[in-house]
Structure formats: structure tokens, C-alpha cells
Amino acid sequence: MQDHDALTERQFGAHARAYVESAVHAGGADLAALTARAARVAPKRALDLGAGGGHVAYALAGVSGAVAAVDLSADMLAVVAAEAERRGLGNVETVQASAENLPFPDACFDFIASRFSAHHWRDARAGLHQARRVLRAGAPAVFIDIVSPADPALDTHLQAIELLRDVSHVRDYSLAEWGAMLAEAGFSVESRESWRLRMDFAVWTSRIGTPAPLAEAIRLLQQKASAETRSFFAVEDDGSFLLDAAMFIAVAT
Ligand SMILES: C[S@@+](CC[C@H](N)C(=O)[O-])C[C@H]1O[C@@H](n2cnc3c(N)ncnc32)[C@H](O)[C@@H]1O
């Protein structure tokens, strides 16, 4: 039996290339906004926390002196290092670590971004405290993630389909939970923006290698769900649906 981090590492490591090639991750107005916020700082040293396929790190490399791409998965980081080299980005360094236990001294970064990763962390509160610890006071951090609806029934449906899709799923936090966790970790929120993302069912499940019986269980859950749930997530005939995402731009207090 594996511990949580080993489970997460295996889940993502096996599908590293899919995350480099994923259109949802490679683009988006949020990635452009994050990069624009970093460009205002022109960081000497930026951190991409939960780098996945590395799209944030590649974007930050153009506006920063150096970028550390941190991820739990060594296989994911090997793909990021190769892709950074292919793109001629000599200022991207890869570091295998968990967000909850960052191997960096206090206040050594002047910009942090974390995109679509915190919902996988075993302990998001600890990860945010670590992010705050390694960020210089007054410097910005951008956190982007899937967010859960405040309504308990909708929240339960979302967490259930996420867990069936990916056994290493921990929790999509609500906007209120994010706000509280950021404040507790020592961040003050400068701005918050939300939007909806359409998940194509086949692409969403194949990206992480969801076994067929679990993908079928998601389809069954969607079909048996209440009219309110189906309508909220705009579930389509093939299981494709809408997710809420949010971007918090925060400053280390
Ligand atoms: C969906 S991918 C991230 C996508 C990427 N940030 C982007 O914008 O394209 C999620 C990543 O978080 C990593 N991860 C999960 N838990 C982690 C943790 N506790 N610490 C660091 N990385 C973690 C996974 O290994 C995976 O590579």
C-alpha cells in the first residue's frame, strides 16, 4: 500500500506527457493574467508550485531571472526539464519536493504561482504556509485552482466524480475555504476572479488514465444526479460538463 504522496506521484508520473500537451493547461486567459502579474514584478527568482507539465514555469521564464519548477513527480519534472531545454529556457530549474515541505530558505522567492495543483495536496494549509514562508514579505503569489460550489449537495457531487476520476484527489476547496486558508497562511487577497471551464469527458478521464469501470461510475453518478446538479454542472450527453475555476492574486503580509 502506498502513502498519499506516492499515490499522487504515480498517478501523475504515468501521464506526464499528457499534461505538457493538454490544451486546458497550455493556454487560457488565467495563464496570460498570471504572466502579466509576474511581469510587473520582474522577479529575480520565481516559484511554480505543483508545476505539472510546466506551463506556468515556461511562461514565468520569460519575465523572471530564474524559475524553480517544483513537483512531487520526478517523471513529470523530467518531462518539464526536457521541454524547457527544447524551448531554449535555460533559467528553469526542476526541484522534486512536496508543497508541504519545501526545501528552500525563508523569503528566497519574489513571486510564486500555483495552478491547478493545490486540490491534490495532502495538506493544503501546510502547503500555503510553506509558500508564505519562502516568499519575501510584500511579494505577490497567484493561486489558481478548481473551486467547489458552496452548496453541499453540489460540492459532494464534484468531490465524488473527482475522486472516481483520480484516486489521489484530495479536495476542491470553495471560494470561502480558499479565502480563509490564504488569510491563515499570511496572505492578503489583492483580487479574485472566477470562470467556468468545460471538461471534455473523454479528454478529462484519459489525461489521468481513469480506469474504464471508474469512468463508467462517473457517468452513472451523473445520470442519476438530481436535475439541479445536472443543470449546475451543465452535464452533456457524453458526460462533458462545466467546472468552476478561480484565480486569487495575493500578497505576502
Ligand atoms: C494538474 S497538474 C498541474 C498543472 C500545471 N500547474 C499547469 O498549470 O499546467 C498537478 C500537479 O501537482 C502535483 N502535485 C500534487 N500534489 C503535490 C504536492 N503535495 N506537492 C507538489 N506537487 C504536487 C502533481 O504531481 C501534478 O504534477
The ligand as an ORCA input file, in Angstrom:
! r2SCAN-3c Opt
* xyz 0 1
  C      -2.766     19.316    -12.884
  S      -1.064     19.247    -12.588
  C      -0.548     20.949    -12.550
  C      -0.702     21.703    -13.832
  C       0.263     22.854    -14.035
  N       0.472     23.656    -12.847
  C      -0.190     23.742    -15.197
  O      -0.629     24.870    -14.956
  O      -0.109     23.274    -16.351
  C      -0.986     18.925    -10.851
  C       0.457     18.660    -10.389
  O       0.518     18.828     -8.957
  C       1.488     17.923     -8.491
  N       1.296     17.729     -7.054
  C       0.292     17.061     -6.438
  N       0.442     17.123     -5.103
  C       1.574     17.842     -4.873
  C       2.236     18.264     -3.680
  N       1.769     17.956     -2.470
  N       3.370     18.987     -3.816
  C       3.858     19.308     -5.047
  N       3.255     18.943     -6.207
  C       2.124     18.228     -6.114
  C       1.248     16.662     -9.314
  O       2.361     15.785     -9.283
  C       0.948     17.243    -10.686
  O       2.097     17.286    -11.488
*
